[in-house]
Amino acid sequence: MRMLVVLGEGGHTRQMLQLVDQLGSIYEYHYLMATQDQLSEGKIRLPGPVYRIDRPRTKVEGHTDSLLVAAWHTLRSLAQLWPIIRRVRPDVVIGNGPSVAVPPALLGRLLGAQIIWVETASRVHDLTTSARLIYPLIDLLIVQWPQLQARYPKAIYAGRLL
């Protein structure tokens, strides 16, 4: 089974790689991260090809992209991702919160991949914006707080990953 694992920097990467470590080496891993992410690749312990795309949203503290700018960046990310997703043909796309995980979920679903979303541990009462955007596409939503399971019918409470 081919898994496209989306790494989203910092705590997002830590949580995803901890999950990958728990899943073990029985899967074929492919990793996707933001072009601007300088640290995540060095933390990967189970081997697999690494791909990069630009972030769909600007990541600057105190700055929020306008809807038009975010749409443009998302289209650019989708265009960069298309040849990658066609080459990898993942059976599963797994992400956990950052905006860079939205385009692979969209294109993965178009090509028949299952979408697994592991909501980040920092989300106690509501899903991340990314999870809310792709919620209709998610096949399995794993949450780390019981409060989220009560609010979202697709959610499975799995406890803390950290």
Beta strands, then each sheet from edge to edge (+ up, - down):
strand 1: 2-7
strand 2: 28-34
strand 3: 50-53
strand 4: 92-95
strand 5: 114-118
strand 6: 140-143
strand 7: 155-157
sheet 1: 3+ 2+ 1+ 4+ 5+ 6+ 7+
end
